[in-house]
Amino acid sequence: MTFDSIPILDLSLAKDPSTKPDFLTQLRHALLEVGFLYLKNVGISEELTEAVKREAEITAFCIDQREQIDLSTDHALPPPSAPLYRNLFAPTLWPSPSYLPDFKTTFSTYITQMGAISIFFTSLIAEAIGLPSTAFNKYFEEDQQHKLKIVKYPDLKQLGITGEGQGVGPHKDSMLTSYLLQVTEHRGLQVQNLRGDWIDCPPIDGTLVVAIGQGMEALTKGVCMSTTHRVLSPQPGTGARYSIPFFQGVSLDAEFEELNREGVGKIPDDVLAERNRVIEQNGGRADDVEFTFKAGGAKTLGEATLRNRIKSHPDVGERWYPDVLREIREEQAQEKLKKERALPLTPPEDVLV
């Protein structure tokens, strides 16, 4: 049977040698059969969590016309000799302290602490699937960049639409792991199981929602499942939904050739067999979203990440990366033509039945 609820794991159990084996067993189930989980007792103080929530709501209130704010680990500007994708590392554009005096301190602290938690949790993922705890270490930099978003989803009345609103369409996260703090009490986050059914993932106090990314699925040869999820817009009159997803970073210099050839090492046969049984028992895997963790002409993760950013923000590409954007558009045109040529010809009307 496929999952019909999201498991809740207690991270404090992983820090006690007497309870860690039980935690790893629970984690293996979540990785192989769900690809999503709630994580409680992560080590972020309630004081900091409440401060993050408070700053998020204040910020969104002040700039309601924006749907999200992007933040990341602060880095200095790269030198001109650095690869082009190193432009993804830069100082964060923080809101002015004259308007939000505690914002930078609060979120800098949260990003730093979540970075350490995410790397620790990744070591537990390695152990849960029979690998050394250090299996993923080579994909992290000494001063690793992590990213965070503050997101506002207006309700249907605010949007002026009826029926079901799409806050975020079906998608999979791209890299290793992400950690969602659901700020308000709204439902809306849904996860797709192996049958293709949508399962609610409502807010639970004191937890983060962990999603396994496509990079993790690729590195573990499909053992750790990256699960499709979406966000529905809040119901009319319920107000905006706020959430804060944290995205664990990886080394931009990692090369796809090495990822595909070596990755994190050989997954034990019994773990591979267990994952295959899960898929077979459910008659395969129904997904609304294709697997997209591919090189796409890029040599490194950094190149692929930069290209994806330019695809998502072509106006920025036009101004700063016109050559890269031109290559992307040429590839898209060729891909479109290839798909059109692959479509079956429509038979004449007189032979349609």
C-alpha positions in Angstrom: 0.0 0.0 0.0 1.2 3.5 -0.7 1.1 6.2 2.0 -2.0 8.1 3.0 -0.4 10.2 5.7 3.0 11.9 6.3 5.2 10.3 9.1 6.4 12.4 12.0 10.0 11.8 13.2 11.7 13.0 16.3 15.2 14.2 15.5 16.2 14.1 19.2 16.1 10.3 19.0 19.0 10.4 16.5 21.2 12.0 19.1 20.9 9.2 21.6 22.8 6.0 20.8 20.1 3.9 22.4 17.3 5.3 20.3 19.2 6.1 17.1 18.6 2.7 15.4 14.9 3.0 15.8 15.1 6.5 14.3 17.1 5.3 11.3 14.4 2.6 10.7 11.7 5.2 10.7 13.7 7.4 8.4 14.4 4.6 5.9 10.6 4.0 5.7 10.0 7.7 5.1 12.8 7.9 2.4 11.8 4.8 0.5 8.0 5.0 0.7 7.1 8.6 1.1 9.8 11.2 0.3 8.2 13.6 2.8 8.2 13.8 6.6 7.5 16.0 9.6 10.6 16.6 11.8 10.2 17.7 15.4 12.7 18.6 18.1 15.1 19.8 15.4 17.2 22.0 17.7 15.8 25.4 16.7 14.6 27.3 19.8 11.0 28.2 20.1 12.1 31.8 20.6 14.0 31.9 17.3 11.1 30.1 15.5 8.6 32.6 16.8 10.9 35.5 15.8 11.2 34.1 12.3 7.4 33.8 12.0 6.9 37.3 13.3 9.5 38.9 11.0 8.0 37.0 8.0 4.5 38.2 8.6 5.6 41.8 9.2 7.7 41.8 6.0 4.9 40.4 3.9 2.5 42.9 5.4 4.8 45.8 4.4 5.2 44.6 0.8 2.0 42.9 0.0 2.5 43.4 -3.7 5.3 40.8 -3.6 4.7 37.1 -3.3 8.1 36.1 -2.0 11.4 37.3 -0.7 14.6 35.3 -1.5 17.5 35.1 1.0 20.7 33.1 1.2 23.9 32.7 3.1 25.9 35.9 2.7 29.0 35.7 0.4 31.4 38.3 -1.0 31.2 39.0 -4.7 33.3 36.5 -6.8 36.4 37.7 -8.6 36.1 38.3 -12.4 38.1 35.1 -13.0 35.6 32.8 -11.3 33.2 30.7 -13.3 30.1 32.5 -14.4 27.9 30.4 -12.1 29.8 31.7 -9.1 27.7 34.9 -9.5 25.0 32.9 -7.7 27.2 33.6 -4.6 26.8 37.2 -3.5 25.9 39.5 -0.6 22.2 39.2 0.4 20.0 42.2 -0.3 18.6 42.7 3.2 15.6 45.0 3.9 16.6 48.3 5.5 17.1 48.1 9.3 15.2 51.4 9.5 12.1 49.5 8.6 12.9 46.0 10.0 15.6 46.3 12.6 15.6 42.6 13.7 15.1 41.0 10.3 18.7 40.4 9.3 19.9 39.1 12.7 16.8 36.8 12.9 17.1 35.3 9.5 20.9 35.1 9.4 20.8 33.1 12.7 18.0 30.9 11.4 19.8 30.2 8.1 23.1 29.3 9.9 21.4 27.0 12.4 19.2 25.3 9.7 22.4 24.8 7.5 24.0 22.8 10.3 20.8 20.8 10.9 20.4 20.0 7.2 23.9 18.6 6.9 23.5 16.6 10.1 20.1 15.2 8.8 21.8 14.3 5.5 24.3 12.2 7.4 21.4 10.4 9.0 19.9 9.8 5.5 23.2 8.2 4.5 23.2 5.9 7.5 19.5 5.0 7.0 20.2 3.6 3.6 23.3 1.7 4.6 26.0 4.2 3.6 28.7 5.9 5.8 27.5 9.0 7.5 30.0 11.0 5.5 28.8 9.8 2.1 27.4 13.3 1.1 30.2 15.4 2.6 32.0 15.8 -0.7 29.0 17.7 -2.1 29.2 20.4 0.6 31.6 23.4 0.6 33.3 24.8 3.6 31.2 28.0 3.5 28.2 26.4 2.0 25.4 28.6 0.5 21.9 27.8 1.7 18.7 29.5 0.5 15.5 30.5 2.1 12.2 32.0 0.9 9.5 33.9 2.7 6.3 33.2 0.7 2.9 34.7 0.8 -0.1 32.9 -0.8 -3.1 35.3 -1.0 -6.5 33.7 -0.4 -9.0 33.2 -3.3 -11.0 36.4 -2.4 -7.8 38.5 -2.5 -7.0 36.9 -5.8 -10.5 37.5 -7.2 -11.0 33.9 -8.4 -13.4 31.1 -7.7 -12.9 27.4 -7.5 -9.4 26.0 -6.8 -6.5 28.4 -6.8 -2.9 27.3 -7.6 -0.6 28.7 -5.0 2.3 26.6 -6.5 1.7 24.0 -9.1 2.9 20.4 -8.9 6.7 20.2 -8.6 9.6 18.5 -7.0 12.4 20.3 -5.2 15.7 20.2 -7.0 18.7 19.4 -4.8 19.1 17.3 -1.6 16.7 18.3 1.1 14.4 21.2 2.0 12.7 22.2 5.3 9.4 24.0 5.4 8.2 26.1 8.4 4.5 26.6 8.0 3.9 30.0 9.6 0.1 30.2 9.5 -2.6 27.6 10.3 -3.8 27.3 6.7 -4.0 24.0 5.0 -2.9 23.9 1.4 0.3 21.9 1.1 -0.4 18.5 -0.5 1.9 15.6 -1.4 1.3 13.1 -4.2 1.6 9.4 -3.3 2.6 6.6 -5.6 -1.0 6.1 -6.9 -1.2 9.8 -7.9 -3.5 10.7 -5.0 -3.0 14.1 -3.2 -2.4 13.8 0.6 -2.8 16.8 2.9 0.2 17.9 4.8 -1.3 20.4 7.4 0.7 22.5 9.8 1.7 20.8 13.0 3.1 22.9 15.8 6.8 22.4 16.6 7.6 20.7 13.3 9.3 21.3 10.0 8.2 19.5 6.8 11.1 17.8 5.1 11.0 17.2 1.3 13.5 15.0 -0.5 14.9 16.6 -3.6 15.7 15.3 -7.0 19.4 15.5 -6.4 19.0 13.1 -3.5 17.0 10.7 -5.6 19.7 10.9 -8.4 22.6 10.4 -6.0 21.0 7.4 -4.3 20.0 5.7 -7.6 16.3 6.2 -7.0 16.3 4.8 -3.4 15.4 8.1 -1.7 12.2 9.2 -3.4 11.6 12.8 -4.5 7.9 13.4 -4.1 5.7 15.7 -6.2 3.9 18.3 -4.1 1.8 21.5 -4.6 0.2 24.3 -2.6 -3.5 25.3 -3.0 -4.5 28.9 -2.4 -6.3 29.6 0.9 -10.1 29.6 0.9 -11.9 32.9 0.4 -11.8 35.2 3.5 -9.3 33.1 5.4 -6.4 35.5 4.8 -3.0 34.9 3.3 -1.0 31.7 4.0 2.7 32.3 4.9 5.5 29.7 4.8 9.3 29.7 5.0 11.0 27.0 3.0 14.8 26.5 3.6 16.7 24.8 0.8 19.9 23.0 1.6 22.7 24.0 -0.7 25.3 21.8 -2.4 28.7 22.5 -4.1 28.2 24.3 -7.4 31.5 22.8 -8.6 30.1 19.2 -8.5 30.3 17.7 -11.9 27.4 15.6 -13.4 29.9 13.1 -14.8 31.1 12.3 -11.3 27.6 12.4 -9.9 26.5 9.8 -12.4 29.6 7.6 -12.2 30.3 7.6 -8.5 27.7 9.5 -6.6 27.6 8.7 -2.9 28.8 5.1 -3.4 27.2 1.7 -3.8 23.8 1.4 -2.3 23.5 -2.0 -0.4 21.6 -4.6 -2.4 19.0 -5.1 0.4 18.1 -1.4 0.4 17.7 -1.4 -3.4 15.5 -4.5 -3.2 13.4 -2.9 -0.6 12.8 0.2 -2.7 11.9 -2.0 -5.8 9.4 -3.9 -3.7 7.7 -0.6 -2.7 7.3 0.3 -6.3 6.1 -3.1 -7.4 3.6 -3.3 -4.6 2.0 -0.1 -5.9 2.0 -1.1 -9.5 4.6 1.4 -10.5 4.8 5.1 -9.8 2.3 7.7 -10.9 3.7 11.2 -11.1 2.4 14.5 -12.4 6.0 15.8 -12.7 8.8 14.3 -14.7 12.3 13.9 -13.2 14.4 16.9 -14.3 17.7 16.6 -12.4 19.7 16.4 -15.5 22.8 18.1 -16.9 20.9 19.6 -19.9 24.2 20.5 -21.6 25.8 21.7 -18.3 29.0 20.2 -16.9 28.5 21.3 -13.3 25.6 21.8 -10.9 26.5 25.4 -10.9 26.1 25.8 -14.6 22.8 23.9 -14.5 21.5 26.0 -11.6 22.4 29.3 -13.3 20.7 28.1 -16.5 17.6 27.2 -14.5 17.6 30.6 -12.9 17.8 32.3 -16.3 15.0 30.2 -17.6 12.8 31.3 -14.7 13.8 34.9 -14.9 14.4 35.7 -18.6 14.3 39.5 -17.9 17.4 39.1 -15.8 18.9 36.9 -18.5 18.3 39.5 -21.1 20.2 42.1 -19.2 23.1 40.1 -17.7 23.4 36.8 -19.5 22.1 37.4 -23.1 24.5 34.7 -24.6 23.3 32.1 -22.1 19.7 33.0 -22.6 20.1 32.8 -26.4 21.5 29.3 -26.1 18.6 28.2 -23.9 16.0 29.6 -26.3 17.7 27.8 -29.2 17.6 24.5 -27.2 14.0 25.1 -26.3 13.1 25.7 -29.9 14.9 22.5 -31.0 13.1 20.6 -28.3 9.7 21.9 -29.3 10.4 21.0 -32.9 11.5 17.5 -31.9 8.3 17.0 -30.0 6.1 18.3 -32.8 7.8 15.9 -35.3 7.2 13.0 -32.9 3.4 13.7 -32.7 1.3 11.3 -34.8 -0.4 12.7 -37.9 -4.1 13.3 -37.6 -5.9 11.0 -40.0 -8.4 12.4 -42.5 -11.9 13.1 -41.1 -13.5 10.4 -43.2 -11.6 7.7 -41.5 -12.1 8.8 -37.9 -14.3 6.5 -35.8 
